[in-house]
Amino acid sequence: MGQAHAKSAVQIIDKRKKEAQREDDTSEGLSLVTSRAAERSGRLNITGRYHRPPKTFEDDYGSLDKVLGTGYNGEVKLAKCIHTGEKFAVKAFKLRGVSKDKRKELESEAEIFLAMDHPHVASLVDVYESDEQLFLVMECMQGGELFDRVVERKRFSEKDAANAVYQMLLAVNYIHSHDIVHRDIKLENFLYEAKDSDHLKLIDFGFSKIWQPNTTMAVSCGTLAYVAPEVLDKSYTSQCDLWSLGVVSFVLLFGYMPFSGAEAKQIRDIKDGHFSKKQAIWNKVSAEAKDFVQKLLVVDPEFRLTAAKALNHRWLQTREQRDSLIDQAMIEDLCNFAKVSVFRRACLGVMAWSLSVEERSKVRDAFLAIDKDRSGTITINEFKMAVEQNIKMDDATLENAFKALDANHKDEVNYREFLAAMVSSRIALHDDLLKVAFRRFDTDNSGFITVDNLKEVLGETFEGNEVQTLLDEADLKHDGRISYEEWIEYLRGGYGDVKQHHADAAARVIDSHIDKEENGVRKRSKPLAIRTSVGQSPILNGQPVSRNGLVEEDINVSSHVEVPCTQEELDQVRVEHHVCCSDGCRIQ
């Protein structure tokens, strides 16, 4: 009996050691996930969203009762942010006791989803890792599946089908441009943003894989009715997604599945590329639309359209297009982002992940319009083209503006970097946005942002600046930390750069007065003189300008700007200046 007990004790110890080893492997694996995702998308895009103890999922979200759907790696449930009341979709994965293969699947999904950043891909808003679980918090797509709308309509009009297919192709071209293959493209994996919206987004990266070009994959996965012939043969590339998109396009246009019947029949028809034609419906669809579908449902992937080529197909080129939303004011806003202080740009970059659907919808079409090659990012040449079409600017100033937008130094501007610039100029800094962004920096839930917090999110340095220097910029009480009150005052106080803020205040007074004179509005006023310690006002094409384009003289310590001004305008300047004022500001 003694030997039996001893043997049993040894078995228990061995079991616990193996469990502990699995937990260590999981922790190490997830750490590698975040570091690899940061390499792909930039540290700032990852660290502000990935949370570890002492911060927990329950600190920010509540209620996981309602099931919204089921993905490859588990159920998706509804949760609500306890700070804002906004709804989100959540996947919760168990980490303790899972097999090695299952753990790799979870790590792969988290790594890929963390790096996704496109107007037509669902956003991963937060990730929470604990000893027991991993929570993926995603934007809640409340418009339902594309599948449901097909069931409701039976089939789409060509106009609506072209609009939907174009959006789906933008998503696929984006992931392929970043070496990701989805491997489960189907009607159920495209969701509408809202009930009254036609804006589609790609979801569920459970089957997705980081793929190296010029290699093939062998794992059979996906949904049979959508799966490509080469997947059945277990030797395939990212072109498998285009076959699946061909099936989706077919269903939208014709209202039925191209491959159906018993499993053996489906497999045979897919391998032969023999899809069903119901002549009565087939004859109602345009030749261009039929040509598009047929060029996707090509058995040999070498001759199948790529995502980039499919986007240029004449059927999609004739779809109804919106007027361009890019104008001079928006380009000036993008260029002026370079004048924002480094720390403020970092804050706005983190804040961009907390924008609501409504806030993003105001500017996302402009991002897509600048992205001429539809890769999902803006290159220096695309940025230059957009600038040159709207304003005159020398190459050095243009390059500096682009570098300020490209926070991750990838020689491209991604969607969130574009949104960060828009937050600085076009999207209101409301309480909910400020609160959630503050909590992203407050990594230890202390109620303050410290140097250690900033190091965790930004690294030891950011844009060549020590994090202590960055913290000092917003540490108005000089106590070595940033309180929520200081955070609000700092971010709402202008550019986050006192000198630039003063120059803008002068420009606003000038603009306001000119607008009133142009509109024939004259009020009794008294002269106002503003002197500041500013070097220059905003510059375009080498010359200082106000927001309405008026060329001003340099505003520096020896200059003197004097315009007629009402008492109301004078009071407003005082308020704007002293939100973030430091020594050297003098209003007479």
ABEGO torsion letter per residue (X at the ends): XAAAAAAAAAAAAAAAAAAAAAAAAAAAAAAAAAAAAAAAAEAAAAAAABBBOABBAAAABBEAABBAEBBAAEBBBBBBBAAAGBBBBBBBBBABGBBAAAAAAAAAAAAAAAABBBAABBBBABBBBBAABBBBBBBBBAAEBAAAAAAAAGBBBAAAAAAAAAAAAAAAAAAAAAGBBAGABBAAABBBABAABABBBBBGAAABBBBBBGBBBABBBEBAAABBAAAAAGBBBAAAAAAAAAAAAAAAAAGBBABBEBAAAAAAAAAAGBBBBBAAAAAABBAAAAAAAAAABBABAAABBBAAAAAABAAAAABBBBBBABBAAAAAAAAAAAABBAAAAAAAAAAAAABBAAAAAAAAAAAAAABAAGAGBBBAAAAAAAAAAABBBBAAAAAAAAAAABAAGAGBBBAAAAAAAAAAAABBBBAAAAAAAAAAABAAGAGBBBAAAAAAAAEABBGGBBAAAAAAAABAAGAGBBBAAAAAAAAAAEAGBAAAAAAAAAAAAAAAAAAAAAAGBBBBBBBBBBBBABABBBBBGGBBBBAAGBBBBBBBAABBBBBBBBAAAAAAAAAAAAAABBBGBBBX
